[in-house]
Each structure stands twice: as structure tokens, then as C-alpha cells.
Amino acid sequence: MVTVVPTGGMVIARHGLLKAFLGSCIGLALYDSKASLGGILHILLPEPVSGIPESHRTYYARTGIPIFIDEMRQQGATAEDISAFVAGGALVDPLSPQDMILNITHQSLDITLSFLKKSGIAIKMLEASGVNPFCIALDVETGKCVIEPVITDKEMKDDPVKHVTMDEIEDTIEKLLPVPQMAFSVANMLSDDSIDISSIAGEIKKDQVLSAKILGLCNSAFIGLPRKIASIDHAILYLGSKLLLQVVLTAQLENMYTLPERGYSLCRGGMFHHALATARLSKTLAKALGKVDPDVAYTAGLLHDIGKVVLDQYIAKVKPLFYRMMIEHKEDSCVLERQILGFDHCQAGLVLAESWDLPDVLKDVILFHHAPDTAEYNREIVNLVYVSDIFAGKFLPGLELEKIDTAGIQAGLKSLGLDPQVVYDNLNVIADPG
């Protein structure tokens, strides 16, 4: 059985295969051969900047590593018998010569190595830094640990390449998993302050599957309420109209993003979880800035990559070539999409957005989120999603194939008046977005 350890997560086991996908994060695997016990801690950041809930302690190197080591000991491991494997900390597309992320990753790595030394734990393998995302995999039955690229050589088989036509794009859109009219209504309502939740609530109650999914999201870490939500009426009462609408839209889009083709996604639901992480960070940063409506920012973050749903089946056919070109050419993935397919996911997303008659602000985010400086209107929210997209990709690299040109990140932060420290202080919202 394979268990993927999410960002900020910790898993200790005696059976199965543990995996963590790493970019700027640090992956620490520990194995005790005598106790036949192993685990992985997926470290997001060096240390908390303020008080944090108990459930977030494993997000940080400073607080998570002692918990990890103590838990290993409580389950029978001893320091002298533990071997450590350290990976990650990659500078995935640096932001600047004095990159904040470089500083973050080095701090996390330094704290990790310091704790291991103080605890008397031997480091058997160290594959940190570099520029490409990796996967660390620990077989807890044998103690074998492998650190390798997110796509391995055995997967690198190219299929014939051909450009996609507009007719094929439109045909694909027509054949997409149907999205109920409710999703379009919700997307528009989130851009409007005068909303009537009662009509949407009535429609939700008619659909048992949708109701169950919405209640599941309401009772998950996505919302983090202290009490259980037992009905849609309770959800309206405790969440309020706007937040419930966000949950409805999220539930409606999850099926669309979770496709079987495995084109962009590196794991099941990869596209959805990246979109959700971007949405959460966009909303949080919008609240901190006070310049962009947080509800619209969330919706824009959730929909920014919707064009990938259109192109996914075509990317699936050329996935090894697409991945190799991203690594070798160091170019924005939209440039590579246009070279390989003749269309990029931003262009395909605009066609989809127009067919759905989405608000112009969402169309602009969908079309320009890889190049915010080219947006004529709504540039603040486009920049906000651009920044959130970059950081979500850096710290959750094992979700999907994408590379964003970060040359405009400094200008984007400056135009928003956004201090990088504010981004750092809020990065925890992208962890475990499900």
C-alpha cells in the first residue's frame, strides 16, 4: 500500500510504502531496522512566526522534528538504530538572487540537520537543494529509501505530437463532464454583494450526492469548524452565504479537475488540490491586503487553471516530452504548451470561461495569470493569483506539471504592496488543502 504524506504531514508505519513530493519543502525519512519502523515528515517551513494550533506543529522544522523523533521513540525506535534520509529544499525557479524561498529552504535544511546531529541520528542519504522537484519514497518493511525525480526515466516514452485545433478545443468543451448551471450561478454570485442563498440552498437539497459532498467539505480541514455540520441549513447558519457558496463551487469543480487521463496531474486529484491551495492563499492574501474582494479572489484562484481540464487529454499523450522540455528548457509551461499543442491552458480556459459566461474579472485571471503585466484590466487580482499560484507550486510540487515564469514576481509583489513576509506568514494555508 502506498501512502502519500501531504505537505505538513507526518506518517509513521511498519508496513507499506511512504512517499512525499518535494520542491522547496524538506522531506525527512527515518527508519529503525531493529524496530522495523519508519516514517516521513513533510516539512513546509522552518519555524512558526506566531502561536499555532497543535495540528500545525508538524508543518514546521522547529516544532515538527522533535515530535517526529519522539513519536518514533515511543513506538520502539532508538536514536542509535535510526537512519535518516533527507531530501528536498530545491530552488524551483528562483525568484531573485536574494530569493526569500532560498532563505526559507536553507533555514529548514539547517534546522533539520541540526536536530539530527543533536539527537545522534546518522544521515544515510542527503539529496537536498538543486532546482528540480523530487519524490522521496521509503519502504518501511525493508528500509529502502529512494529519492528520484517526480517523473522517472521508465515513464519517459514519447508519443507522436500534433497541434490541437480550435474545433477540437470546442468539441472537448462540449464533451466535458457536465457542470450544473448552479456552478455558473455560484461563480457569478460570488462576484456580487447582493445574493440570495435560499434559491441555491433549495437546489442543493434536491441533490443528495452534492449535499453529502458539501457537508463533507464543511466538516473537513477545508473549513476547520469546531463543531460538526449536520445539514445544509446548519451550514448556512454557521458558514454564512459567501463561504457556503465557495464550498458549493469547490464541490462542483472537484469532479472536473479530477480527471482519469493523468495529463497534468502527478497524483489523483493533483489539479484540484493545486487549484484549491491557490484559492485558499489568494483569499488569505486578499484579506491581508484589503484591496481585492477575498471571495472573488478565492473563486479566481479556484478557476485560474480551468483550461487544463480542456487540454488534459492532449497533455497526457505528450506528458514525457512536456516534462522533459520543462526541465531542460526552463521555460514557462504556457510557452511549451503552445509549442507542442498550438494552444496553452490560459487560452483554452478563456474559451471555456466564455462558453460559461463567467464575469470578466474571472476571465482576465484565467487568461493572464501566467503574464499579469499583459492584463489591461483587473491587474491587481491577476497579480494576486499569479503570486499565489507561484507559491502554491513551489511548496506543493508533487500535484501537477507546471512551470511559471517568475521574472515578474518582484513587480507583482510591489504593485500589490505585498511584503514577502506576509506571504511567508500565510503559507500554512496551502498545507493539506483537502
VMD Tcl script that draws the C-alpha trace (Angstrom):
set ca {
  {0.00 0.00 0.00}
  {1.30 3.47 -0.95}
  {0.68 6.38 1.42}
  {1.40 9.91 0.20}
  {2.46 12.16 3.07}
  {0.89 15.60 2.48}
  {2.66 18.88 2.98}
  {2.94 19.48 6.72}
  {2.08 15.85 7.40}
  {3.79 13.06 9.36}
  {3.24 9.33 8.87}
  {4.90 6.51 10.85}
  {4.25 2.89 9.91}
  {5.58 -0.68 9.90}
  {4.15 -1.71 6.54}
  {3.75 -0.23 3.09}
  {5.44 2.46 1.02}
  {5.52 6.10 2.13}
  {6.02 8.91 -0.39}
  {6.36 12.69 -0.25}
  {6.64 15.01 -3.26}
  {9.13 17.78 -2.60}
  {10.10 21.08 -4.15}
  {11.00 23.86 -1.73}
  {9.81 21.72 1.19}
  {12.07 19.30 3.11}
  {11.31 15.59 3.38}
  {12.77 13.75 6.38}
  {12.54 9.96 6.39}
  {13.57 7.97 9.46}
  {13.98 4.18 9.66}
  {14.88 1.87 12.53}
  {15.89 -1.57 11.23}
  {15.71 -3.27 14.64}
  {12.23 -1.93 15.40}
  {11.11 -2.38 11.76}
  {9.65 1.11 11.95}
  {9.82 4.01 9.54}
  {8.22 7.33 8.81}
  {8.29 10.53 6.79}
  {7.84 14.12 7.94}
  {6.96 16.58 5.14}
  {8.27 19.96 6.35}
  {6.71 23.10 4.90}
  {8.56 25.95 6.66}
  {11.47 26.47 9.10}
  {9.56 27.73 12.13}
  {6.25 29.31 13.10}
  {6.07 33.09 13.24}
  {3.41 33.16 15.95}
  {1.20 30.88 18.02}
  {-0.07 27.92 16.02}
  {-2.69 25.25 16.64}
  {-1.45 21.87 17.81}
  {-2.42 20.31 14.47}
  {0.00 22.64 12.63}
  {3.14 21.80 14.62}
  {4.31 19.26 12.04}
  {4.28 21.93 9.31}
  {7.50 23.42 10.71}
  {11.02 22.03 11.12}
  {11.49 23.63 14.55}
  {8.36 22.11 16.07}
  {7.75 19.09 13.84}
  {11.08 17.27 14.02}
  {11.07 16.84 17.83}
  {7.50 15.48 17.58}
  {8.59 13.10 14.81}
  {11.61 11.78 16.71}
  {9.66 11.45 19.98}
  {6.87 9.53 18.24}
  {9.40 7.18 16.64}
  {10.91 6.54 20.09}
  {7.51 5.96 21.69}
  {6.80 3.31 19.06}
  {10.05 1.46 19.81}
  {12.84 3.18 17.86}
  {16.15 4.24 19.40}
  {18.37 7.05 18.14}
  {21.44 4.84 17.63}
  {19.46 2.47 15.40}
  {17.71 5.15 13.32}
  {18.93 6.11 9.87}
  {17.87 9.43 8.35}
  {17.23 10.29 4.71}
  {16.85 13.98 3.81}
  {15.57 15.38 0.52}
  {14.02 18.49 -0.98}
  {14.82 22.14 -0.45}
  {15.03 22.69 -4.19}
  {15.18 26.23 -5.52}
  {12.40 25.60 -8.03}
  {12.68 28.55 -10.42}
  {14.34 31.19 -8.19}
  {12.54 34.46 -7.59}
  {15.60 36.68 -7.30}
  {19.32 36.48 -6.37}
  {18.28 37.20 -2.78}
  {15.39 34.77 -3.03}
  {13.17 34.60 0.04}
  {12.47 30.96 -0.76}
  {16.20 30.18 -0.92}
  {16.45 31.55 2.61}
  {13.43 29.55 3.74}
  {14.69 26.27 2.33}
  {18.17 26.71 3.73}
  {16.74 27.52 7.15}
  {14.56 24.39 7.07}
  {17.52 22.26 5.99}
  {19.83 23.75 8.64}
  {17.27 23.13 11.40}
  {16.72 19.56 10.18}
  {20.42 18.70 10.11}
  {20.97 20.36 13.50}
  {18.20 18.32 15.16}
  {19.52 15.07 13.68}
  {23.03 15.83 14.95}
  {21.80 16.71 18.46}
  {19.70 13.54 18.55}
  {22.61 11.33 17.49}
  {20.81 10.13 14.35}
  {23.04 9.18 11.43}
  {22.26 10.63 8.00}
  {22.40 7.85 5.45}
  {21.32 9.88 2.41}
  {21.18 13.62 1.72}
  {19.74 14.87 -1.58}
  {18.86 18.49 -0.89}
  {18.91 21.78 -2.80}
  {19.16 21.70 -6.60}
  {16.47 23.15 -8.87}
  {14.08 20.26 -9.66}
  {11.27 18.69 -7.62}
  {11.83 15.19 -6.24}
  {9.91 12.37 -4.63}
  {11.24 10.63 -1.51}
  {9.92 7.09 -1.06}
  {10.52 4.89 1.98}
  {9.66 1.18 2.03}
  {9.04 0.71 5.76}
  {9.25 -3.07 5.51}
  {12.76 -3.16 4.01}
  {14.16 0.25 4.97}
  {14.98 1.03 1.35}
  {14.73 4.75 0.62}
  {14.73 6.19 -2.91}
  {14.97 9.83 -3.90}
  {14.16 10.42 -7.57}
  {12.55 12.94 -9.96}
  {8.77 13.20 -9.90}
  {8.69 11.50 -13.30}
  {11.26 8.71 -13.76}
  {13.07 7.57 -16.90}
  {10.87 4.49 -17.22}
  {7.90 6.80 -17.76}
  {9.65 8.83 -20.47}
  {8.19 7.37 -23.65}
  {7.17 9.89 -26.29}
  {4.06 9.58 -28.43}
  {3.56 11.36 -31.77}
  {2.86 15.10 -31.37}
  {0.28 17.15 -33.25}
  {-1.24 20.59 -32.75}
  {-4.74 20.92 -31.34}
  {-7.27 22.85 -33.43}
  {-9.95 25.25 -32.21}
  {-12.58 22.78 -33.41}
  {-11.04 20.11 -31.17}
  {-10.97 22.54 -28.22}
  {-14.64 23.36 -28.67}
  {-15.52 19.70 -29.16}
  {-13.67 18.80 -25.96}
  {-15.57 21.51 -24.07}
  {-18.88 20.10 -25.32}
  {-17.90 16.63 -24.13}
  {-16.58 17.69 -20.72}
  {-18.17 16.31 -17.60}
  {-21.34 18.39 -17.37}
  {-21.22 21.15 -14.79}
  {-24.66 22.03 -13.44}
  {-25.96 25.52 -14.09}
  {-25.67 26.00 -10.34}
  {-21.88 26.31 -10.66}
  {-22.20 29.16 -13.14}
  {-24.73 30.89 -10.89}
  {-22.49 30.50 -7.86}
  {-19.41 31.86 -9.67}
  {-21.39 34.97 -10.63}
  {-22.98 35.32 -7.19}
  {-19.56 35.36 -5.53}
  {-18.78 38.49 -7.53}
  {-21.98 40.16 -6.30}
  {-22.67 41.54 -2.81}
  {-26.44 41.18 -3.16}
  {-27.02 37.43 -3.17}
  {-29.97 35.19 -2.39}
  {-28.72 31.97 -0.83}
  {-32.19 30.46 -0.42}
  {-32.61 29.51 -4.10}
  {-29.20 27.80 -4.20}
  {-29.85 26.02 -0.89}
  {-33.07 24.63 -2.30}
  {-31.26 23.22 -5.31}
  {-28.56 21.69 -3.13}
  {-31.10 19.82 -1.01}
  {-32.55 18.18 -4.13}
  {-29.18 16.58 -4.93}
  {-28.22 14.00 -2.27}
  {-24.74 13.37 -3.71}
  {-23.92 17.09 -3.85}
  {-25.35 17.64 -0.37}
  {-23.15 14.85 1.03}
  {-20.05 16.27 -0.66}
  {-20.75 19.78 0.63}
  {-21.30 18.53 4.17}
  {-18.08 16.52 3.88}
  {-16.16 19.68 2.93}
  {-17.85 21.65 5.72}
  {-16.64 19.08 8.25}
  {-13.10 18.81 6.85}
  {-9.90 20.78 7.41}
  {-11.03 22.92 4.48}
  {-13.31 24.82 6.88}
  {-11.97 23.78 10.28}
  {-15.14 24.39 12.29}
  {-15.13 23.39 15.98}
  {-18.47 21.61 15.59}
  {-19.99 19.20 13.10}
  {-22.35 20.47 10.41}
  {-25.27 18.06 10.03}
  {-27.41 19.73 7.36}
  {-27.38 22.34 4.61}
  {-29.49 24.63 6.84}
  {-26.86 24.33 9.58}
  {-24.17 25.11 7.01}
  {-25.97 28.33 6.04}
  {-26.35 29.28 9.69}
  {-22.72 28.66 10.71}
  {-20.85 29.50 7.50}
  {-22.82 32.38 6.06}
  {-23.79 32.87 2.43}
  {-20.43 33.63 0.83}
  {-18.45 30.85 2.47}
  {-21.16 28.31 1.71}
  {-21.13 29.42 -1.93}
  {-17.37 28.83 -2.01}
  {-17.89 25.33 -0.67}
  {-20.61 24.70 -3.27}
  {-18.37 25.87 -6.13}
  {-15.45 23.81 -4.79}
  {-17.61 20.69 -4.61}
  {-18.95 21.28 -8.13}
  {-15.49 21.73 -9.65}
  {-13.72 18.88 -7.88}
  {-15.06 16.29 -10.32}
  {-14.00 18.42 -13.29}
  {-10.44 18.81 -12.06}
  {-10.11 15.15 -11.05}
  {-9.73 13.55 -14.47}
  {-8.71 9.98 -15.37}
  {-6.28 10.94 -18.16}
  {-3.45 11.82 -15.76}
  {-2.13 14.52 -18.07}
  {-1.17 17.42 -15.85}
  {-1.77 15.63 -12.54}
  {1.09 13.80 -10.85}
  {-1.33 12.17 -8.41}
  {-5.06 11.63 -8.35}
  {-6.75 14.97 -7.85}
  {-3.48 16.86 -8.34}
  {-5.01 19.64 -10.43}
  {-7.86 20.10 -7.98}
  {-5.64 20.29 -4.91}
  {-3.31 22.79 -6.61}
  {-6.31 24.95 -7.58}
  {-7.68 24.70 -4.04}
  {-4.33 25.66 -2.49}
  {-4.08 28.65 -4.84}
  {-7.65 29.67 -3.97}
  {-7.00 29.47 -0.23}
  {-3.78 31.50 -0.44}
  {-5.40 34.05 -2.79}
  {-8.26 34.59 -0.33}
  {-5.93 34.86 2.66}
  {-3.60 37.35 0.96}
  {-6.60 39.37 -0.27}
  {-7.78 39.69 3.34}
  {-4.31 40.84 4.41}
  {-4.10 43.41 1.61}
  {-7.61 44.81 1.78}
  {-7.50 45.72 -1.93}
  {-9.21 42.71 -3.51}
  {-12.50 41.09 -2.51}
  {-11.44 37.86 -0.73}
  {-14.45 35.93 -2.02}
  {-13.73 36.87 -5.62}
  {-10.04 36.10 -5.03}
  {-10.95 32.61 -3.83}
  {-13.13 32.00 -6.88}
  {-10.44 33.30 -9.22}
  {-7.83 31.08 -7.59}
  {-10.08 28.05 -7.88}
  {-10.79 28.68 -11.57}
  {-7.41 30.02 -12.76}
  {-6.25 26.70 -14.26}
  {-9.61 25.53 -15.59}
  {-8.13 25.46 -19.11}
  {-6.04 22.46 -18.06}
  {-9.25 20.45 -17.90}
  {-9.68 21.14 -21.62}
  {-6.08 20.29 -22.57}
  {-5.53 17.41 -20.12}
  {-6.21 14.57 -22.57}
  {-3.81 16.11 -25.09}
  {-1.06 16.67 -22.50}
  {-1.49 13.04 -21.38}
  {-0.37 11.92 -24.85}
  {2.84 14.01 -24.71}
  {3.47 14.04 -20.95}
  {7.10 12.77 -21.05}
  {8.04 15.32 -23.74}
  {6.24 18.10 -21.86}
  {8.01 17.23 -18.61}
  {11.43 16.94 -20.23}
  {11.06 20.28 -22.01}
  {10.10 21.99 -18.73}
  {13.24 20.64 -17.07}
  {15.64 21.23 -19.97}
  {14.32 24.47 -21.49}
  {13.48 26.25 -18.23}
  {10.56 28.00 -19.91}
  {7.06 28.84 -18.75}
  {4.81 25.85 -19.34}
  {2.39 28.03 -21.37}
  {5.18 28.63 -23.89}
  {5.79 24.89 -24.10}
  {2.08 24.14 -24.43}
  {1.88 26.48 -27.41}
  {4.97 24.89 -28.96}
  {3.69 21.35 -28.51}
  {-0.09 21.73 -28.88}
  {-0.56 25.12 -30.52}
  {-2.72 26.21 -27.53}
  {-1.91 26.97 -23.91}
  {-4.20 26.31 -20.96}
  {-4.84 30.04 -20.45}
  {-6.22 30.38 -23.98}
  {-8.23 27.17 -23.65}
  {-9.53 28.38 -20.28}
  {-10.79 31.61 -21.82}
  {-12.78 29.66 -24.43}
  {-14.33 27.64 -21.60}
  {-14.98 30.75 -19.49}
  {-16.72 32.45 -22.39}
  {-18.89 29.40 -23.00}
  {-19.87 29.54 -19.30}
  {-20.41 33.33 -19.47}
  {-18.22 33.94 -16.42}
  {-17.63 37.52 -15.17}
  {-14.88 39.50 -16.92}
  {-12.74 39.59 -13.77}
  {-12.54 35.79 -13.76}
  {-11.85 35.68 -17.50}
  {-8.92 38.05 -17.02}
  {-7.43 35.90 -14.25}
  {-7.84 32.74 -16.34}
  {-6.21 34.33 -19.41}
  {-3.43 36.40 -17.83}
  {-2.38 34.59 -14.62}
  {0.92 33.50 -16.19}
  {1.66 37.01 -17.51}
  {-0.07 39.57 -15.25}
  {1.78 42.52 -16.79}
  {-0.13 41.94 -20.05}
  {-3.54 42.31 -18.38}
  {-5.22 45.59 -19.30}
  {-7.92 45.35 -16.62}
  {-8.24 43.75 -13.16}
  {-4.47 43.67 -12.81}
  {-4.49 43.60 -9.00}
  {-6.40 40.34 -8.74}
  {-4.49 38.87 -11.68}
  {-1.23 39.66 -9.87}
  {-2.61 38.26 -6.64}
  {-3.48 34.91 -8.23}
  {-0.13 34.90 -10.08}
  {1.74 35.26 -6.79}
  {-0.44 32.66 -5.05}
  {-0.05 30.25 -7.97}
  {3.74 30.51 -7.81}
  {3.97 29.84 -4.08}
  {1.43 27.01 -4.19}
  {3.51 25.38 -6.93}
  {6.79 25.84 -5.07}
  {5.59 24.26 -1.85}
  {3.21 21.65 -3.31}
  {5.26 20.45 -6.31}
  {4.00 16.88 -6.44}
  {0.50 17.77 -7.54}
  {0.76 18.74 -11.19}
  {3.08 19.57 -14.08}
  {3.52 23.32 -14.38}
  {6.28 25.89 -14.57}
  {5.57 29.59 -14.21}
  {7.97 32.32 -15.31}
  {8.73 34.09 -12.03}
  {10.52 37.05 -13.63}
  {7.56 39.26 -12.76}
  {7.22 38.19 -9.12}
  {9.04 41.20 -7.67}
  {7.00 43.61 -9.79}
  {3.83 41.74 -8.85}
  {4.55 41.95 -5.13}
  {5.48 45.63 -5.45}
  {2.36 46.55 -7.42}
  {0.21 44.85 -4.78}
  {2.15 46.46 -1.95}
  {2.64 42.95 -0.62}
  {5.57 42.30 1.69}
  {7.10 38.83 1.09}
  {6.94 38.32 4.85}
  {3.14 38.46 4.63}
  {3.25 35.64 2.09}
  {5.55 33.65 4.38}
  {3.29 34.23 7.38}
  {0.31 32.80 5.49}
  {1.87 29.87 3.61}
  {0.46 27.41 6.13}
  {-2.98 27.76 4.49}
  {-1.79 25.76 1.47}
  {-0.84 22.74 3.57}
  {-3.22 19.79 3.48}
  {-5.76 21.66 1.33}
  {-8.17 18.74 1.10}
}
mol new
graphics top color blue
foreach p $ca { graphics top sphere $p radius 0.5 }
foreach p [lrange $ca 0 end-1] q [lrange $ca 1 end] { graphics top cylinder $p $q radius 0.2 }
display resetview
